[in-house]
Amino acid sequence: MAKRTGEGLKRHEKVVAAVDLPGVPAGTAGKVELVNGFRWIRYRVGFENGADIGSLDRSQLARPDEWAAR
């Protein structure tokens, strides 16, 4: 199986909410606290506004440079 590169996020990586999440508006910065899963990789992120949300999909998160490119 070919290894995908550049898609997954790493623990402690800075991210931005790419969509509105419960208690977190799109564009809010945060930091990946946990990466979990085999087939479906999900993330737990602590956001700057104090929200701590788990089971986030990669499509709900963006790297800061990806967010700026939007």
FIFI-512889 format. One record per residue (C-alpha): residue number from 0; x, y, z. Coordinates in steps of 0.001 Angstrom, whole numbers. Layout:
REM residues N
@num NUM | x X | y Y | z Z
...
REM end
This chain:
REM residues 70
@num 0 | x 0 | y 0 | z 0
@num 1 | x 1347 | y 3406 | z -956
@num 2 | x 1936 | y 5837 | z 1864
@num 3 | x 92 | y 9145 | z 1587
@num 4 | x 2184 | y 12170 | z 2425
@num 5 | x 1224 | y 15720 | z 3225
@num 6 | x -2358 | y 14922 | z 4193
@num 7 | x -2197 | y 13856 | z 7821
@num 8 | x -1579 | y 16140 | z 10745
@num 9 | x 895 | y 15470 | z 13522
@num 10 | x 571 | y 15880 | z 17276
@num 11 | x 1363 | y 19445 | z 18435
@num 12 | x 864 | y 20793 | z 14901
@num 13 | x -862 | y 24182 | z 14643
@num 14 | x -4181 | y 24105 | z 12821
@num 15 | x -7191 | y 26271 | z 12038
@num 16 | x -10868 | y 25290 | z 12113
@num 17 | x -11796 | y 25080 | z 8421
@num 18 | x -15539 | y 25011 | z 9153
@num 19 | x -17759 | y 26226 | z 11973
@num 20 | x -17640 | y 23737 | z 14846
@num 21 | x -19700 | y 23722 | z 18057
@num 22 | x -18323 | y 26685 | z 20028
@num 23 | x -15548 | y 27291 | z 17488
@num 24 | x -16039 | y 29617 | z 14508
@num 25 | x -14188 | y 28872 | z 11273
@num 26 | x -10736 | y 30465 | z 11274
@num 27 | x -10045 | y 29871 | z 14986
@num 28 | x -6481 | y 28686 | z 15580
@num 29 | x -5696 | y 25605 | z 17627
@num 30 | x -3200 | y 22837 | z 18265
@num 31 | x -3536 | y 19081 | z 17650
@num 32 | x -3428 | y 17292 | z 21010
@num 33 | x -4158 | y 13720 | z 19892
@num 34 | x -4101 | y 11717 | z 16662
@num 35 | x -6109 | y 8499 | z 16782
@num 36 | x -7435 | y 5793 | z 14464
@num 37 | x -6462 | y 3372 | z 11723
@num 38 | x -8918 | y 3605 | z 8847
@num 39 | x -10443 | y 6896 | z 9936
@num 40 | x -7828 | y 9192 | z 11420
@num 41 | x -9392 | y 11636 | z 13847
@num 42 | x -7956 | y 14496 | z 15811
@num 43 | x -8482 | y 16122 | z 19206
@num 44 | x -7737 | y 19834 | z 19054
@num 45 | x -7446 | y 22498 | z 21726
@num 46 | x -8529 | y 25845 | z 20288
@num 47 | x -7447 | y 29357 | z 21328
@num 48 | x -10938 | y 30205 | z 22585
@num 49 | x -10705 | y 27414 | z 25195
@num 50 | x -12757 | y 24796 | z 23336
@num 51 | x -11364 | y 21260 | z 23284
@num 52 | x -12991 | y 19103 | z 20603
@num 53 | x -12286 | y 15472 | z 19703
@num 54 | x -13233 | y 13190 | z 16794
@num 55 | x -12473 | y 15846 | z 14204
@num 56 | x -11888 | y 14770 | z 10629
@num 57 | x -9049 | y 16204 | z 8537
@num 58 | x -11624 | y 17913 | z 6318
@num 59 | x -12684 | y 20044 | z 9295
@num 60 | x -9141 | y 21274 | z 9927
@num 61 | x -6611 | y 23213 | z 7890
@num 62 | x -2985 | y 24108 | z 8320
@num 63 | x -2446 | y 27873 | z 8680
@num 64 | x -927 | y 28134 | z 5179
@num 65 | x -3863 | y 26191 | z 3680
@num 66 | x -6287 | y 28537 | z 5447
@num 67 | x -4440 | y 31633 | z 4194
@num 68 | x -4593 | y 30296 | z 628
@num 69 | x -8416 | y 30217 | z 799
REM end
